[in-house]
Amino acid sequence: MTGAVLDRETILEWLRPIEDPEIQMSLVELGLVYDIRIDGSRVDVDMTLTSPSCPAAPYILDQIRKRLLEHEGVKEAAVKIVWEPKWDPKTMASEEAKEALGLW
């Protein structure tokens, strides 16, 4: 993957394997990754959680940061939790995630 271009789609695909530990679905598919900013080899991710009281928050943030740093093009990574807009799986999750969650 030498010389891989860092862009939003590349980062989303790279993060796709990370799952919410309770729902066991991809954070990307659930629509929890809101914003990705790339500045050279630095990637900043804004994301939310399914609940403000999510006990897995530190674990999820750590998993995303570690995964980002595994990409050869990423030398620095930061992940921030944001609460706006409020997560709504009916509008933010992928069609596959909605189906799996039973949302029509």
N, CA, C and O of each residue as an XYZ file, in Angstrom:
416
protein
N       0.819     -1.195      0.000
C       0.000      0.000      0.000
C       0.861      1.255      0.000
O       0.375      2.335      0.337
N       2.087      1.135     -0.359
C       3.009      2.258     -0.367
C       2.466      3.389     -1.232
O       1.998      3.174     -2.349
N       2.543      4.603     -0.682
C       2.084      5.762     -1.408
C       0.570      5.880     -1.461
O       0.043      6.608     -2.301
N      -0.142      5.182     -0.582
C      -1.597      5.219     -0.570
C      -2.084      6.641     -0.306
O      -1.572      7.342      0.566
N      -3.073      7.041     -1.072
C      -3.665      8.360     -0.914
C      -4.629      8.324      0.260
O      -5.460      7.423      0.368
N      -4.510      9.311      1.136
C      -5.441      9.419      2.246
C      -6.579     10.340      1.847
O      -6.368     11.515      1.548
N      -7.774      9.799      1.844
C      -8.963     10.604      1.628
C     -10.076     10.031      2.502
O      -9.897      8.990      3.134
N     -11.199     10.695      2.536
C     -12.307     10.293      3.405
C     -12.723      8.842      3.160
O     -12.879      8.075      4.110
N     -12.900      8.468      1.914
C     -13.355      7.105      1.593
C     -12.333      6.050      2.017
O     -12.700      4.985      2.513
N     -11.063      6.350      1.822
C     -10.007      5.420      2.242
C     -10.057      5.207      3.747
O      -9.969      4.075      4.223
N     -10.198      6.294      4.492
C     -10.241      6.199      5.955
C     -11.508      5.466      6.403
O     -11.446      4.637      7.310
N     -12.640      5.755      5.788
C     -13.872      5.042      6.157
C     -13.729      3.542      5.925
O     -14.139      2.739      6.764
N     -13.152      3.167      4.794
C     -12.945      1.739      4.522
C     -11.983      1.141      5.536
O     -12.166      0.001      5.964
N     -10.967      1.888      5.924
C      -9.979      1.406      6.876
C     -10.619      1.183      8.253
O     -10.244      0.262      8.979
N     -11.591      2.040      8.602
C     -12.254      1.941      9.908
C     -13.423      0.950      9.920
O     -13.894      0.567     10.991
N     -13.884      0.540      8.765
C     -15.064     -0.320      8.669
C     -15.012     -1.579      9.553
O     -16.061     -1.977     10.060
N     -13.866     -2.221      9.767
C     -13.854     -3.430     10.605
C     -14.129     -3.188     12.095
O     -14.431     -4.131     12.825
N     -14.029     -1.949     12.546
C     -14.231     -1.682     13.970
C     -15.722     -1.693     14.271
O     -16.507     -0.981     13.645
N     -16.093     -2.521     15.245
C     -17.508     -2.699     15.563
C     -17.856     -2.127     16.930
O     -17.020     -2.050     17.830
N     -19.106     -1.732     17.054
C     -19.655     -1.397     18.355
C     -19.689     -2.706     19.140
O     -20.294     -3.673     18.677
N     -19.058     -2.767     20.312
C     -18.963     -4.041     21.024
C     -20.301     -4.597     21.510
O     -20.422     -5.805     21.715
N     -21.300     -3.746     21.695
C     -22.609     -4.233     22.141
C     -23.489     -4.659     20.975
O     -24.118     -5.716     21.015
N     -23.528     -3.833     19.941
C     -24.393     -4.110     18.781
C     -23.716     -5.072     17.814
O     -24.386     -5.753     17.038
N     -22.391     -5.127     17.861
C     -21.580     -5.961     16.983
C     -21.829     -5.653     15.505
O     -22.023     -6.541     14.674
N     -21.813     -4.353     15.225
C     -21.915     -3.856     13.854
C     -20.871     -2.776     13.670
O     -20.463     -2.119     14.627
N     -20.443     -2.599     12.437
C     -19.428     -1.609     12.099
C     -19.858     -0.202     12.514
O     -20.990      0.214     12.267
N     -18.933      0.521     13.150
C     -19.204      1.913     13.511
C     -19.512      2.748     12.272
O     -20.344      3.654     12.305
N     -18.824      2.426     11.184
C     -19.047      3.145      9.928
C     -20.449      2.858      9.410
O     -21.164      3.782      9.022
N     -20.853      1.592      9.398
C     -22.188      1.217      8.915
C     -23.293      1.809      9.786
O     -24.370      2.143      9.294
N     -23.016      1.934     11.081
C     -24.001      2.516     11.989
C     -24.125      4.029     11.815
O     -25.063      4.640     12.327
N     -23.184      4.628     11.096
C     -23.230      6.078     10.884
C     -22.683      6.867     12.056
O     -23.038      8.032     12.237
N     -21.825      6.252     12.855
C     -21.284      6.918     14.039
C     -20.062      7.782     13.738
O     -19.691      8.622     14.558
N     -19.438      7.595     12.591
C     -18.289      8.426     12.189
C     -18.855      9.627     11.428
O     -19.420      9.488     10.343
N     -18.689     10.798     12.021
C     -19.287     12.011     11.453
C     -18.356     12.776     10.520
O     -18.747     13.163      9.419
N     -17.129     12.989     10.966
C     -16.240     13.847     10.184
C     -14.821     13.279     10.208
O     -14.368     12.725     11.210
N     -14.144     13.433      9.087
C     -12.747     13.022      8.965
C     -11.989     14.188      8.341
O     -12.330     14.673      7.262
N     -10.956     14.621      9.046
C     -10.108     15.689      8.527
C      -8.704     15.136      8.345
O      -8.153     14.489      9.236
N      -8.138     15.399      7.183
C      -6.813     14.885      6.863
C      -5.901     16.066      6.562
O      -6.211     16.921      5.733
N      -4.771     16.090      7.257
C      -3.777     17.136      7.047
C      -2.431     16.438      6.929
O      -1.766     16.172      7.930
N      -2.040     16.146      5.698
C      -0.803     15.401      5.477
C      -0.950     13.990      6.011
O      -1.775     13.217      5.524
N      -0.144     13.656      7.017
C      -0.203     12.308      7.591
C      -0.975     12.288      8.916
O      -0.942     11.298      9.647
N      -1.663     13.382      9.211
C      -2.497     13.462     10.428
C      -3.967     13.284     10.049
O      -4.454     13.881      9.089
N      -4.664     12.446     10.829
C      -6.093     12.225     10.618
C      -6.824     12.498     11.924
O      -6.485     11.946     12.970
N      -7.836     13.360     11.845
C      -8.702     13.652     12.984
C     -10.094     13.139     12.655
O     -10.622     13.395     11.573
N     -10.681     12.413     13.595
C     -12.006     11.842     13.397
C     -12.940     12.373     14.480
O     -12.621     12.330     15.668
N     -14.092     12.872     14.052
C     -15.173     13.214     14.972
C     -16.206     12.114     14.841
O     -16.596     11.742     13.735
N     -16.645     11.598     15.973
C     -17.626     10.525     15.950
C     -18.560     10.685     17.142
O     -18.328     11.505     18.031
N     -19.601      9.897     17.137
C     -20.504      9.878     18.270
C     -20.672      8.442     18.727
O     -20.079      7.522     18.164
N     -21.472      8.266     19.733
C     -21.746      6.944     20.278
C     -23.250      6.704     20.243
O     -24.031      7.640     20.068
N     -23.646      5.468     20.407
C     -25.076      5.163     20.385
C     -25.786      5.744     21.603
O     -27.000      5.945     21.587
N     -25.016      6.013     22.661
C     -25.587      6.560     23.890
C     -24.521      7.388     24.612
O     -23.355      6.996     24.641
N     -24.910      8.533     25.197
C     -23.935      9.324     25.952
C     -23.343      8.560     27.134
O     -22.249      8.893     27.591
N     -24.028      7.565     27.626
C     -23.529      6.807     28.772
C     -22.876      5.489     28.357
O     -22.761      4.569     29.166
N     -22.453      5.401     27.112
C     -21.848      4.173     26.587
C     -20.624      3.784     27.412
O     -19.639      4.522     27.437
N     -20.671      2.632     28.088
C     -19.531      2.220     28.902
C     -18.304      1.825     28.076
O     -17.198      1.743     28.611
N     -18.492      1.585     26.797
C     -17.384      1.159     25.943
C     -16.674      2.329     25.268
O     -15.790      2.111     24.441
N     -17.036      3.549     25.600
C     -16.458      4.717     24.922
C     -14.931      4.715     24.898
O     -14.357      4.867     23.819
N     -14.241      4.551     26.033
C     -12.766      4.562     25.978
C     -12.216      3.458     25.070
O     -11.257      3.677     24.330
N     -12.816      2.296     25.130
C     -12.377      1.174     24.290
C     -12.556      1.505     22.806
O     -11.651      1.275     22.005
N     -13.710      2.039     22.446
C     -13.997      2.370     21.045
C     -13.021      3.427     20.533
O     -12.474      3.289     19.438
N     -12.801      4.477     21.316
C     -11.876      5.534     20.901
C     -10.473      4.974     20.702
O      -9.791      5.321     19.738
N     -10.052      4.118     21.606
C      -8.731      3.507     21.506
C      -8.628      2.629     20.263
O      -7.607      2.651     19.576
N      -9.659      1.868     19.971
C      -9.648      0.999     18.796
C      -9.547      1.806     17.501
O      -8.813      1.427     16.588
N     -10.274      2.905     17.422
C     -10.222      3.743     16.220
C      -8.838      4.356     16.063
O      -8.255      4.314     14.980
N      -8.318      4.920     17.135
C      -6.994      5.552     17.058
C      -5.927      4.533     16.666
O      -5.100      4.807     15.797
N      -5.940      3.366     17.296
C      -4.963      2.323     16.953
C      -5.099      1.904     15.495
O      -4.097      1.740     14.799
N      -6.321      1.732     15.037
C      -6.546      1.310     13.647
C      -6.011      2.370     12.684
O      -5.365      2.036     11.691
N      -6.276      3.633     12.970
C      -5.768      4.700     12.108
C      -4.250      4.652     12.024
O      -3.681      4.779     10.939
N      -3.594      4.470     13.158
C      -2.126      4.465     13.181
C      -1.525      3.237     12.517
O      -0.331      3.224     12.217
N      -2.325      2.206     12.283
C      -1.847      1.031     11.553
C      -1.733      1.299     10.058
O      -1.019      0.583      9.355
N      -2.428      2.319      9.565
C      -2.361      2.666      8.139
C      -1.018      3.318      7.880
O      -0.624      4.239      8.595
N      -0.317      2.853      6.870
C       1.029      3.355      6.614
C       1.092      4.849      6.326
O       2.136      5.469      6.531
N       0.016      5.429      5.864
C       0.009      6.862      5.558
C      -0.322      7.752      6.737
O      -0.246      8.976      6.628
N      -0.691      7.156      7.873
C      -1.097      7.932      9.045
C       0.004      7.885     10.101
O       0.399      6.817     10.567
N       0.480      9.057     10.460
C       1.524      9.155     11.489
C       0.970      9.724     12.800
O       1.509      9.454     13.873
N      -0.094     10.502     12.711
C      -0.749     11.071     13.886
C      -2.245     10.879     13.732
O      -2.784     10.988     12.630
N      -2.925     10.589     14.854
C      -4.371     10.384     14.802
C      -5.013     10.861     16.090
O      -4.472     10.672     17.179
N      -6.162     11.473     15.951
C      -6.934     11.908     17.113
C      -8.401     11.593     16.851
O      -8.891     11.724     15.730
N      -9.086     11.178     17.903
C     -10.504     10.839     17.799
C     -11.239     11.626     18.874
O     -10.849     11.619     20.041
N     -12.300     12.300     18.469
C     -13.074     13.122     19.397
C     -14.538     12.711     19.331
O     -15.085     12.484     18.252
N     -15.163     12.619     20.500
C     -16.591     12.335     20.560
C     -17.347     13.652     20.506
O     -17.030     14.599     21.226
N     -18.354     13.693     19.639
C     -19.230     14.859     19.536
C     -20.673     14.369     19.715
O     -20.982     13.202     19.473
N     -21.532     15.273     20.139
C     -22.932     14.892     20.393
C     -23.897     15.605     19.455
O     -25.107     15.392     19.528
N     -23.376     16.435     18.590
C     -24.217     17.130     17.615
C     -23.737     16.791     16.222
O     -22.541     16.915     15.958
N     -24.581     16.380     15.337
C     -26.001     16.127     15.585
C     -26.184     14.842     16.388
O     -25.318     13.967     16.405
N     -27.322     14.757     17.045
C     -27.646     13.557     17.801
C     -27.754     12.388     16.827
O     -28.350     12.514     15.757
N     -27.170     11.248     17.206
C     -27.191     10.075     16.340
C     -28.614      9.569     16.158
O     -29.352      9.390     17.127
N     -28.983      9.343     14.922
C     -30.291      8.797     14.580
C     -30.071      7.682     13.564
O     -29.822      7.959     12.391
N     -30.158      6.420     13.999
C     -29.883      5.322     13.079
C     -30.849      5.274     11.891
O     -30.509      4.721     10.845
N     -32.030      5.839     12.038
C     -32.996      5.822     10.932
C     -32.516      6.645      9.745
O     -32.879      6.367      8.602
N     -31.693      7.664     10.020
C     -31.210      8.512      8.934
C     -29.708      8.409      8.699
O     -29.224      8.786      7.631
N     -28.959      7.901      9.685
C     -27.496      7.909      9.576
C     -26.878      6.545      9.277
O     -25.774      6.471      8.737
N     -27.572      5.482      9.620
C     -27.024      4.144      9.394
C     -27.201      3.740      7.933
O     -28.078      4.246      7.234
N     -26.348      2.818      7.490
C     -26.467      2.290      6.129
C     -27.739      1.449      6.030
O     -28.325      1.075      7.046
N     -28.153      1.161      4.818
C     -29.348      0.336      4.614
C     -29.177     -1.044      5.246
O     -30.118     -1.591      5.820
N     -27.973     -1.601      5.139
C     -27.693     -2.911      5.727
C     -27.820     -2.866      7.250
O     -28.368     -3.783      7.860
N     -27.310     -1.793      7.857
C     -27.387     -1.661      9.312
C     -28.837     -1.470      9.750
O     -29.266     -2.040     10.754
N     -29.591     -0.669      8.996
C     -31.003     -0.467      9.340
C     -31.750     -1.789      9.316
O     -32.546     -2.085     10.207
N     -31.483     -2.577      8.287
C     -32.148     -3.875      8.170
C     -31.770     -4.781      9.350
O     -32.631     -5.439      9.934
N     -30.493     -4.806      9.689
C     -30.031     -5.646     10.791
C     -30.611     -5.191     12.138
O     -30.862     -6.000     13.031
N     -30.815     -3.880     12.256
C     -31.382     -3.333     13.493
C     -32.911     -3.397     13.520
O     -33.540     -3.096     14.535
N     -33.491     -3.792     12.394
C     -34.952     -3.874     12.323
C     -35.616     -2.528     12.146
O     -36.754     -2.338     12.573
N     -34.918     -1.580     11.518
C     -35.479     -0.240     11.273
C     -35.994     -0.148      9.847
O     -35.265     -0.419      8.893
N     -37.221      0.225      9.716
C     -37.797      0.376      8.375
C     -38.181      1.796      8.145
O     -38.685      2.134      7.075
